[in-house]
């Protein structure tokens, strides 16, 4: 597909023809092929990765602690590779990103019952991890670009707050320089929920390395994928040692993580054993995937920068802006529709064949919005809950989220651009369009497609260099 400058020019006014009419009005959709998604088996996986997992299976050594030295296990090799990649002293492979977050808080010695700050726009796992660690979430507003609002945090500050859990939500870096300065001023640690941003950087520094500890996920839609799993990184040896014990290293196994000396804590009997370990099969798969992580990260950035540049002139939408140039992963394209109906906009895009979601839709059970976290509130009255964070509510109700896979071709990106332009061009005449349906990719009849019917291959994709097939309806 031609990507010359003229291809990025504003779309011509829509004419009442079969092709120009919106698909929701009976016109032809921009695309008929489904957007690739992880839940249909479309993942970034290569034969070398499969062979690594098979090697671990054939070894019959699935538990990370056996007769082998730490550096000879799959988990040990994966953790060593993580330390080199992030430039940190320690890495601990665990069962999920949520457990990595909880371990960071618990291992830092945060007293149970303390308040931990987190933004109102994040995945439900963030406040859940705070609860798992025995603490209480304190939700804070986000700004128009969906970043934690530091001014609102200052207004809400109380001495009961013992930590700040920053989230790089949908792959966009939070303003870590400002937030770490503020945390130092208040004398509390910063923890990074980098679960949705594995590999992203802020001014040349990898996300997850700014705070006391960073937590990541290797769940099915993340930059590294083994279906479940996660890991913790830190330079604090005491926090690391405590996290190792809490994660499930017992009867002297803690010493294996400190081959060059004694652990900095005296005993492994002072802490509970929570069994948050990663197994050898997942670690083997992830260790192999890391070899091709730079390829996938480059594709995320390439696709995002192309789409964002091509749509930057549209007056009907406001594209989410990073806190610094390039400070994003690029696996999601988010914009707001301040003067229109974002729910209808997302629905119209889905009918054009572009997977989209209105983040604040009142017809979508979406656990990325705080008013869905009923376990945090003493009421089920959504109106009252929304009133607690009115700015966040407004911005999410205006927001449209389009997942961007690293597998997208130039043609896919151009179809996305054409779809957004087509719907935006009609927003003035059909602002209060038809009631939106659930945001799923469908065929030309609006029917959801799955599995082989959706056209995804069931075997492994070609080796690195060809387009990888990945998910575009991520969980975070």
C-alpha positions in Angstrom: 0.0 0.0 0.0 1.3 3.4 -1.0 2.3 5.5 2.1 3.1 8.7 0.2 2.3 12.0 1.9 -0.8 12.5 -0.2 -2.3 9.4 1.3 -2.5 11.2 4.6 -4.5 14.1 3.3 -7.9 14.8 4.8 -10.7 12.6 3.4 -13.0 14.2 0.8 -16.6 15.0 2.0 -18.7 11.9 2.1 -21.0 11.4 -0.8 -24.2 9.4 -0.6 -22.9 6.4 -2.5 -22.8 2.8 -1.5 -19.1 3.0 -0.6 -19.3 6.4 1.1 -22.3 5.6 3.3 -21.5 4.4 6.8 -21.8 0.6 7.2 -24.3 1.3 10.0 -26.5 2.8 7.4 -26.1 0.0 4.9 -23.0 1.1 3.1 -19.9 -1.0 2.4 -17.5 -1.4 5.3 -14.0 -0.2 5.0 -12.7 -3.8 5.6 -14.3 -7.2 5.9 -11.4 -9.2 7.3 -11.4 -9.3 11.1 -8.9 -7.5 13.3 -6.5 -10.1 14.7 -7.0 -10.9 18.4 -5.1 -12.9 20.9 -8.2 -14.7 22.1 -8.6 -16.3 18.7 -5.1 -17.8 18.9 -3.4 -15.0 16.9 -0.3 -14.5 19.0 3.3 -13.5 18.4 5.0 -17.0 18.5 7.7 -18.6 16.5 9.0 -22.2 16.1 12.0 -21.4 18.3 9.7 -20.4 21.1 7.7 -23.6 20.7 10.8 -25.7 20.8 12.0 -24.0 24.0 8.7 -24.9 25.7 8.9 -28.5 24.4 12.4 -28.8 25.7 11.2 -27.8 29.2 8.3 -30.3 28.9 10.6 -33.1 27.9 13.0 -32.4 30.8 10.3 -33.5 33.2 11.5 -30.7 35.5 8.6 -28.3 35.8 9.1 -26.9 39.3 11.6 -24.0 39.4 13.4 -25.3 42.5 15.1 -28.7 42.0 18.7 -30.1 42.1 20.0 -27.6 39.5 21.7 -24.4 40.3 19.6 -21.2 39.8 21.4 -20.2 36.6 20.7 -23.6 35.1 16.9 -23.5 35.5 14.6 -22.0 32.9 13.3 -19.5 35.5 16.9 -18.5 36.4 17.9 -18.0 32.8 14.8 -15.9 32.2 15.4 -13.7 35.3 19.1 -13.2 34.3 18.0 -12.1 30.8 15.5 -9.7 32.3 18.2 -8.2 34.5 20.3 -7.6 31.4 17.4 -6.1 29.4 16.3 -3.7 32.1 19.7 -3.0 33.7 18.5 -4.0 37.2 20.1 -6.0 39.9 17.2 -8.3 40.5 14.3 -9.9 38.6 11.7 -12.4 39.9 9.5 -14.5 37.7 6.0 -15.0 39.3 2.6 -16.3 38.5 1.0 -13.0 37.2 1.4 -9.2 36.9 -1.1 -8.8 39.7 0.9 -10.9 42.1 4.1 -9.0 41.1 2.4 -5.8 42.1 1.2 -7.2 45.4 4.6 -8.7 46.2 6.3 -5.3 45.6 4.0 -3.6 48.1 4.2 -6.4 50.7 8.0 -6.8 50.3 8.5 -3.0 50.7 7.1 -3.3 54.2 4.0 -1.2 53.6 1.8 -1.6 56.8 -1.5 -3.4 56.2 -4.4 -1.0 56.0 -2.3 1.8 54.4 -3.6 3.8 51.6 -1.9 3.3 48.2 -2.6 5.8 45.4 -3.6 4.6 42.0 -5.2 6.3 39.0 -8.9 6.0 38.2 -8.1 4.8 34.8 -6.4 1.4 34.9 -7.2 -2.3 34.7 -9.0 -3.8 37.7 -5.9 -5.8 38.6 -4.2 -2.6 39.9 -6.6 -1.9 42.8 -7.0 -5.7 43.2 -3.2 -6.0 43.8 -3.4 -3.3 46.4 -6.2 -5.2 48.2 -4.3 -8.4 47.9 -1.4 -6.7 49.6 -3.6 -5.9 52.5 -3.9 -2.2 51.7 -6.6 0.2 50.5 -6.6 1.9 47.1 -7.0 5.7 47.0 -8.2 6.6 43.5 -7.0 9.8 41.8 -8.2 11.7 38.8 -6.6 11.4 35.4 -6.1 14.3 33.0 -7.4 14.7 29.4 -4.6 12.4 28.2 -5.6 9.8 30.7 -2.4 10.2 32.8 -2.5 10.4 36.6 -3.3 14.0 37.6 -0.6 15.2 39.9 -2.5 18.3 40.9 -5.5 16.2 42.0 -3.1 13.9 43.9 -1.8 16.9 45.8 -5.3 17.9 46.7 -6.2 14.5 48.0 -2.9 13.9 49.9 -3.2 12.5 53.4 -0.6 11.1 55.9 -2.3 7.7 55.6 -0.9 7.3 52.1 2.2 5.1 52.2 2.9 4.6 48.5 2.0 5.6 44.9 1.2 2.9 42.4 1.7 4.5 39.0 0.2 2.9 35.9 1.5 3.1 32.4 -2.0 2.5 31.1 -2.5 1.2 27.6 1.2 1.4 27.0 1.6 5.2 27.6 4.2 6.3 30.1 3.1 8.2 33.1 5.1 11.4 34.0 7.6 9.6 36.1 9.9 12.5 36.6 7.2 14.7 38.2 5.7 11.8 40.1 9.0 10.5 41.6 9.9 14.1 42.7 6.5 14.4 44.4 6.9 11.0 46.1 10.3 11.9 47.4 8.9 15.2 48.7 6.2 13.2 50.6 8.6 10.4 51.7 6.8 7.5 50.1 7.9 4.9 47.5 6.7 4.7 43.9 5.7 1.3 42.5 5.2 1.0 38.7 2.4 -1.0 37.2 4.2 -1.5 33.8 2.0 -4.5 33.1 0.5 -2.9 29.9 3.8 -1.3 28.8 6.5 -4.0 28.6 9.4 -2.6 26.5 8.2 1.0 26.4 10.6 3.8 27.3 10.5 7.4 28.6 13.4 9.5 27.4 15.6 6.5 26.8 14.9 4.8 30.1 12.7 1.7 30.3 9.4 1.9 32.1 9.5 -0.1 35.3 12.9 1.1 36.3 11.9 4.5 37.8 10.3 3.4 41.0 11.3 1.2 43.9 10.0 -1.8 41.9 8.3 -2.4 38.6 5.7 -5.1 37.8 5.0 -6.7 34.4 2.7 -9.3 33.0 3.3 -12.1 30.4 -0.4 -12.8 30.0 -1.8 -13.6 26.6 -1.9 -10.0 25.1 1.3 -8.6 26.5 4.7 -8.0 24.7 5.9 -11.3 26.1 3.2 -14.0 26.1 2.9 -17.3 27.9 -0.8 -17.3 28.6 -0.2 -16.3 32.3 2.7 -15.2 34.4 4.6 -12.0 35.2 7.7 -10.7 36.9 9.1 -8.1 39.3 12.2 -6.0 38.8 14.1 -3.9 41.4 17.5 -2.7 42.6 16.5 -3.1 46.2 18.0 -6.3 47.5 16.0 -6.5 50.7 12.7 -6.0 48.8 13.8 -8.6 46.3 14.7 -11.1 49.0 11.4 -10.6 50.8 9.5 -11.0 47.5 11.3 -14.2 46.8 10.3 -15.7 50.1 6.7 -14.4 49.8 6.5 -15.8 46.3 7.2 -19.3 47.5 11.0 -20.0 48.1 11.1 -22.1 51.3 13.6 -24.3 53.2 16.7 -22.4 52.1 15.8 -21.9 48.5 16.2 -18.1 49.0 20.0 -18.6 48.9 19.8 -19.8 45.3 18.9 -16.2 44.3 22.0 -14.8 46.0 24.8 -17.0 44.6 27.5 -14.5 45.4 26.7 -14.0 49.1 24.2 -14.4 51.9 20.7 -13.0 51.5 20.1 -9.6 53.2 17.4 -11.0 55.4 18.1 -13.5 58.2 15.4 -16.1 57.7 12.7 -17.2 55.4 10.4 -18.2 58.3 9.2 -14.6 59.2 7.0 -14.3 56.1 4.1 -16.2 54.7 4.5 -18.5 51.7 2.0 -17.4 49.0 3.0 -19.7 46.2 3.2 -17.1 43.4 6.0 -18.9 41.6 6.4 -19.2 37.8 6.9 -22.7 36.4 9.7 -23.9 34.1 7.6 -24.3 31.0 6.4 -20.7 30.9 9.9 -19.4 31.7 11.4 -21.4 28.8 8.8 -19.9 26.4 9.3 -16.4 27.6 13.1 -16.6 27.6 13.0 -17.6 23.9 10.4 -14.9 23.1 12.8 -12.2 24.4 15.1 -12.8 21.4 12.4 -11.4 19.2 11.0 -8.7 21.6 12.8 -5.9 19.8 11.1 -6.8 16.5 7.7 -6.7 18.0 8.4 -3.4 19.8 9.5 -1.8 16.6 6.3 -2.9 14.8 4.2 -1.5 17.6 5.9 1.9 17.3 5.9 1.9 13.5 2.1 1.2 13.3 1.2 3.7 16.0 3.3 6.6 14.7 1.9 6.0 11.2 -1.7 6.0 12.3 -1.4 8.9 14.7 0.3 11.1 12.1 -2.3 10.3 9.5 -5.2 11.3 11.8 -3.6 14.2 13.6 -5.4 16.8 11.4 -9.0 15.6 12.2 -10.8 18.3 14.1 -13.5 15.9 15.4 -11.1 13.9 17.6 -8.4 14.6 20.1 -5.6 12.0 20.0 -4.1 11.0 23.3 -0.8 12.7 23.8 2.3 11.1 25.4 4.1 12.9 28.2 7.3 12.9 26.0 7.9 12.1 22.3 7.8 8.4 21.7 6.9 7.6 25.4 4.5 4.8 24.5 4.4 1.1 23.5 2.0 1.7 20.6 -0.3 -1.3 21.1 -3.4 0.9 21.4 -4.7 4.0 19.7 -6.9 6.2 21.9 -8.7 9.4 21.0 -11.5 11.4 22.5 -14.6 12.7 20.8 -15.3 15.8 22.9 -18.0 17.2 20.7 -19.7 14.0 19.7 -21.0 10.7 20.8 -18.0 8.4 21.4 -20.2 5.4 22.1 -21.8 5.8 18.6 -18.3 6.5 17.1 -16.9 3.2 18.4 -20.0 1.3 17.3 -19.7 2.8 13.8 -16.0 1.9 13.6 -16.8 -1.7 14.5 -19.3 -1.9 11.7 -16.6 -0.6 9.4 -14.5 -3.6 10.4 -12.3 -1.8 12.9 -12.3 -3.1 16.4 -13.1 -0.2 18.7 -14.4 0.4 22.2 -15.9 3.4 23.9 -14.1 3.2 27.2 -16.8 4.9 29.2 -19.8 3.3 27.5 -22.8 2.6 29.8 -23.6 -0.5 27.8 -20.2 -2.2 28.2 -19.1 -4.2 31.2 -15.6 -2.8 31.2 -13.3 -3.4 34.1 -10.9 -0.6 33.0 -13.2 2.0 34.4 -13.3 2.7 38.1 -17.1 2.6 38.5 -17.0 -1.1 37.6 -14.9 -1.9 40.7 -17.9 -2.3 43.0 -15.8 -4.2 45.6 -14.1 -0.8 46.5 -17.3 1.1 47.3 -20.1 0.8 49.8 -22.7 1.3 47.1 -23.7 -0.1 43.8 -25.0 3.3 42.6 -22.8 4.0 39.6 -23.9 7.6 39.5 -22.6 8.2 43.0 -19.4 6.3 42.2 -18.7 8.3 39.0 -19.2 11.5 41.0 -16.1 10.7 43.0 -13.9 11.3 40.0 -15.9 13.5 37.6 -13.0 14.5 35.3 -11.9 10.8 34.8 -15.6 9.9 34.2 -15.9 12.6 31.5 -12.7 11.8 29.7 -13.4 8.0 29.6 -17.0 8.6 28.3 -15.4 10.6 25.5 -12.7 8.0 24.7 -12.5 5.5 21.9 -9.9 2.8 22.1 -8.6 0.9 19.0 -6.2 -2.0 19.7 -3.1 -2.0 17.4 -1.4 -5.3 16.8 2.2 -5.6 15.9 1.0 -7.7 13.0 -0.8 -4.9 11.2 0.3 -4.4 7.7 0.4 -1.1 5.8 -3.0 -1.9 4.3 -4.5 -2.7 7.7 -3.3 0.7 9.0 -4.6 2.5 5.9 -8.0 0.9 6.4 -8.0 1.9 10.0 -7.2 5.5 9.0 -9.9 5.4 6.3 -12.5 4.1 8.8 -11.8 6.8 11.4 -12.0 9.5 8.7 -15.2 8.0 7.3 -16.9 8.0 10.7 -15.5 11.4 11.8 -16.8 12.9 8.5 -20.3 11.9 9.4 -20.2 12.9 13.0 -21.8 16.3 12.4 -24.8 14.8 10.6 -25.2 11.6 12.7 -23.8 12.6 16.1 -26.6 10.8 17.9 -26.5 7.7 15.7 -27.9 4.2 16.3 -27.5 2.6 19.6 -24.1 0.9 19.9 -23.6 -2.8 20.1 -20.9 -4.6 21.9 -17.6 -3.6 20.3 -16.5 -6.8 18.5 -15.1 -7.4 15.0 -17.8 -8.8 12.7 -18.5 -9.8 9.2 -20.5 -7.6 6.8 -23.7 -8.7 8.6 -22.3 -7.5 11.9 -21.8 -11.1 13.2 -18.8 -11.8 15.4 -16.1 -14.0 13.8 -14.1 -16.5 15.8 -11.4 -19.2 15.2 -10.9 -20.6 11.8 -14.0 -18.7 10.5 -12.1 -15.5 11.3 -9.3 -16.5 9.0 -6.5 -16.9 11.5 -4.0 -19.6 10.9 -3.9 -22.4 13.5 -0.2 -23.2 12.9 2.8 -21.2 13.8 3.5 -18.0 11.8 6.6 -17.6 9.7 10.0 -16.8 11.2 10.9 -13.2 12.3 10.7 -10.8 9.4 7.3 -11.6 8.2 4.1 -10.2 9.8 3.4 -11.7 13.1 -0.2 -12.4 14.0 -1.1 -10.9 17.4 -4.0 -9.9 19.4 -5.7 -6.5 19.1 -8.3 -6.6 21.8 -6.0 -6.5 24.8 -6.9 -6.9 28.4 -5.0 -3.9 29.7 
